[in-house]
Amino acid sequence: MLQKWLGGSPKSRRTWWMTGGAALAVTLLVATAVGALHGSGEPKSKGTPMSMRLLTQDQYLNTMAYVFGANVQPTTRFAALPRTDGLLASGASIAGLTDAQLETYQKTASKVASQVMSEDSRKYLVPCEPAAADAADAVCAKAFFEQVAPLLYRRTLSDDQIAAFVGAAGAAAASLHDFYQGLGVVLEGILISPNVLLVAEVGEPDPEHPGQLRLDRWSLATRLSLFLWNAAPDAELLNAAQSGALETDEGLAEQVDRMLASPRLETGVRALFDDMFAFEDFSRLAKDNTIYPNFTGETAVDAREQTLRTVVDHLITHRGDYRDLFTTRKTFMSPSLAPIYKVAAQGPGWTPYEFPADDPHAGLLTQVSFEALHSHPGRSSATLRGKALREVMLCQTVPRPPANVDFSKVQNPDGSVKTARERIAFHLQNASCAGCHRIMDPMGLSMEAFDGSGTFRHEENGVEIDTSGNLDGVEFKDIVGLGKALHDNPQVPWCAVRRTFAYGTGTAADSNDRRVLEHLSAEFADQGYVFPDLLRDVALSRAFRQVYEPKLRKTYPLPDLKSAERTQQRAAADALTVSANP
């Protein structure tokens, strides 16, 4: 079957994908049945729909680094995924593939294969030396594929499947008169296999809950690893899946606890919050350097990194209260950020930093990442910041503005209105705008003490800034008070639970998940809002393992894989007969 993927005609490739059930993109209808509580206190649930999602760029590269080592890191840029229900992780399950994307995957696979088979790398990545470098060697090829193929396919492969890879590599080596090029050709083909690029979850009957489905052991291992490590499963997790240990509560808990104790958890948590905070927007962030000369490309990179370091240090290293992220004065500082914060650089790299008790910087909302990202290129924006706070931190949706809004009233070209509070008063006076702006502007205005680059200021156009505000009936005088209001708002930890569950399952949450989310939220509160404990609760929950057949609403045809016409690629395809569904 893989032969059709690598070298068949465009028509045969399309037919195989559609008849094999591997439509490249689906729009999933998320629904979870809610019933009575079972013995553990967790609500009954059908779980989440089985999804088919693309590996993200980071998941792909993290997997390459684990399988082949940190030195194998190809430069690449995968296409952006759609954001669904606040997360790219949910959007990955409805992403389609274009010719351009497939070409990117092929080029990336070629780079990986070339790096792995380079003279320096193959000495430690290929576990043997061939009898002759210019000819096939089935024994050595088998040792290589037994080592790497299961890790890439995320499951154990049969002897016949390994033999097919060995045969293909032998044919390619004979044609190219090079053993390592033969391995590289087949490795490149594996890396563009749909079973590597796509995570196609599989359900099976749940023996403990007749009539319901659970993830099969390989799908569960992959879901766990993408959730906690943002990479494919390691060898130990795959061994646990192979042995059946993941199908027992004790075996599952043992693996989850091992993964939570691993240094790789930091990578997973960074990925979760990078997604939750929509930090992919940093790739498009630009500031007017005539207005904000201290804000450079390096500043943007470091602003993102500062927040992720703060999150990991507080939540993982110190196991702090999640809510304290909105009030903590502890962070990290770099030379490029120091001018924005008006502090002295502590050294050439990253150093821990704590703002004084009387400083206006306290919590994530006062960091450059939030203030600069949710501003215009040349000025701040109370509305954008308030909207981001609602949508990112509170999981609330703010409707789009009407198409006929007259923005000239707030742009104030003649400069007669001095402050943002005066400018956006128009929003609250206009009936078509007031409904939405009442839930955004009162919080956003408290952040006006920070300009569009995230630098603190007391005045705007010579007028003292009024930073008082209101969050759902709680009044405060400045952004420090806003951080405290967020800390005490029960919607904040509930939002974290919702995003974490949706991120882990790769599906958008909806109202049918409410009882599961409420249960997880109660556990989160009882455990002192310690984030690793939330990760554990999600990973061990029945709802994380239970699945059901999604309703297929829309499919997209498979584009032609033009790169399959390459001579070497076709040579491997002609010899490769292994099923693409191992």
Secondary structure as GFF3:
##gff-version 3
##sequence-region A 1 582
A	DSSP	alpha_helix	2	7	.	.	.	ID=ss1
A	DSSP	alpha_helix	10	19	.	.	.	ID=ss2
A	DSSP	beta_strand	34	37	.	.	.	ID=ss3
A	DSSP	beta_strand	43	45	.	.	.	ID=ss4
A	DSSP	beta_strand	48	49	.	.	.	ID=ss5
A	DSSP	beta_strand	52	54	.	.	.	ID=ss6
A	DSSP	alpha_helix	57	68	.	.	.	ID=ss7
A	DSSP	alpha_helix	88	91	.	.	.	ID=ss8
A	DSSP	three_ten_helix	92	94	.	.	.	ID=ss9
A	DSSP	alpha_helix	99	116	.	.	.	ID=ss10
A	DSSP	alpha_helix	122	125	.	.	.	ID=ss11
A	DSSP	alpha_helix	138	153	.	.	.	ID=ss12
A	DSSP	alpha_helix	159	176	.	.	.	ID=ss13
A	DSSP	alpha_helix	179	191	.	.	.	ID=ss14
A	DSSP	alpha_helix	194	197	.	.	.	ID=ss15
A	DSSP	beta_strand	198	200	.	.	.	ID=ss16
A	DSSP	beta_strand	203	205	.	.	.	ID=ss17
A	DSSP	beta_strand	213	215	.	.	.	ID=ss18
A	DSSP	alpha_helix	217	229	.	.	.	ID=ss19
A	DSSP	alpha_helix	235	243	.	.	.	ID=ss20
A	DSSP	three_ten_helix	245	247	.	.	.	ID=ss21
A	DSSP	alpha_helix	249	261	.	.	.	ID=ss22
A	DSSP	alpha_helix	265	276	.	.	.	ID=ss23
A	DSSP	three_ten_helix	279	284	.	.	.	ID=ss24
A	DSSP	alpha_helix	297	312	.	.	.	ID=ss25
A	DSSP	pi_helix	313	317	.	.	.	ID=ss26
A	DSSP	three_ten_helix	322	326	.	.	.	ID=ss27
A	DSSP	beta_strand	330	333	.	.	.	ID=ss28
A	DSSP	alpha_helix	338	341	.	.	.	ID=ss29
A	DSSP	beta_strand	351	354	.	.	.	ID=ss30
A	DSSP	three_ten_helix	364	366	.	.	.	ID=ss31
A	DSSP	alpha_helix	368	373	.	.	.	ID=ss32
A	DSSP	alpha_helix	382	388	.	.	.	ID=ss33
A	DSSP	pi_helix	389	393	.	.	.	ID=ss34
A	DSSP	alpha_helix	408	411	.	.	.	ID=ss35
A	DSSP	alpha_helix	420	423	.	.	.	ID=ss36
A	DSSP	alpha_helix	425	429	.	.	.	ID=ss37
A	DSSP	alpha_helix	431	444	.	.	.	ID=ss38
A	DSSP	three_ten_helix	445	447	.	.	.	ID=ss39
A	DSSP	beta_strand	459	460	.	.	.	ID=ss40
A	DSSP	beta_strand	463	464	.	.	.	ID=ss41
A	DSSP	beta_strand	469	471	.	.	.	ID=ss42
A	DSSP	beta_strand	474	476	.	.	.	ID=ss43
A	DSSP	alpha_helix	479	488	.	.	.	ID=ss44
A	DSSP	alpha_helix	491	505	.	.	.	ID=ss45
A	DSSP	three_ten_helix	511	513	.	.	.	ID=ss46
A	DSSP	alpha_helix	514	526	.	.	.	ID=ss47
A	DSSP	alpha_helix	531	540	.	.	.	ID=ss48
A	DSSP	alpha_helix	542	545	.	.	.	ID=ss49
A	DSSP	beta_strand	546	548	.	.	.	ID=ss50
A	DSSP	three_ten_helix	562	565	.	.	.	ID=ss51
A	DSSP	alpha_helix	567	575	.	.	.	ID=ss52
###
